[in-house]
Amino acid sequence: MLHEYRDIISKLKVDNAHFAKIFEKHNELDQKITDVDEGREHMSDLDLDALKKEKLKLKDEAYAIIVAYKKENNL
């Protein structure tokens, strides 16, 4: 997720507990979606769509935190 901000993400994961939680949950959802897509897990299309929407919401929230961090630190 957001690989171009790798250094900022590493710092935020240590310094910002909320960001770390968002990042971890995003990765968990990503793995679950991958497992469904690759047939290791099964769920309805409706449930899968809900997971994808939640994952996108978390990514948007993480991105907003990154943008705020960049602005605060003049990066």
C-alpha positions in Angstrom: 0.0 0.0 0.0 1.3 3.4 -1.0 4.8 2.2 -1.7 6.1 5.6 -2.7 5.7 6.7 0.9 7.6 3.8 2.4 9.9 5.9 4.6 7.0 7.9 6.0 4.9 4.8 6.5 7.7 3.2 8.5 8.0 6.2 10.7 4.2 6.6 11.2 3.9 2.9 12.1 6.2 3.5 15.0 5.1 7.0 16.1 1.3 6.8 15.5 -0.6 4.0 17.0 -3.8 4.8 15.1 -1.9 4.7 11.8 -0.3 1.4 12.7 -3.7 -0.1 13.5 -5.1 1.2 10.1 -2.1 -0.2 8.3 -2.3 -3.6 9.9 -6.1 -3.9 9.3 -5.6 -2.9 5.7 -3.0 -5.6 5.2 -5.2 -8.2 6.9 -8.1 -7.3 4.5 -5.7 -7.4 1.6 -4.6 -10.9 2.5 -8.2 -12.1 3.0 -9.3 -10.6 -0.3 -6.3 -12.3 -2.0 -7.3 -15.6 -0.3 -10.8 -15.4 -1.7 -9.6 -14.3 -5.2 -7.2 -17.3 -5.3 -9.8 -19.8 -4.0 -8.3 -20.5 -0.6 -11.3 -18.9 1.1 -14.9 -18.6 0.0 -17.5 -15.8 0.5 -20.3 -14.2 -1.3 -19.6 -11.5 -3.9 -21.5 -9.1 -1.6 -19.3 -9.9 1.4 -16.2 -9.6 -0.8 -17.3 -6.2 -2.1 -17.8 -5.0 1.5 -14.3 -6.1 2.3 -12.9 -4.3 -0.7 -14.8 -1.1 0.3 -13.5 -1.3 3.8 -10.0 -1.8 2.6 -10.3 1.3 0.3 -11.6 3.4 3.2 -8.6 2.4 5.3 -6.3 3.2 2.5 -7.9 6.6 2.1 -7.6 7.3 5.8 -3.9 6.2 5.9 -3.2 8.4 2.9 -4.8 11.4 4.7 -2.5 10.8 7.7 0.5 10.6 5.4 -0.5 13.9 3.6 -0.9 15.6 7.0 2.5 14.3 8.2 4.1 15.6 5.0 2.5 19.0 5.4 3.5 19.2 9.1 7.1 18.2 8.4 7.5 20.3 5.2 8.3 17.2 3.1 
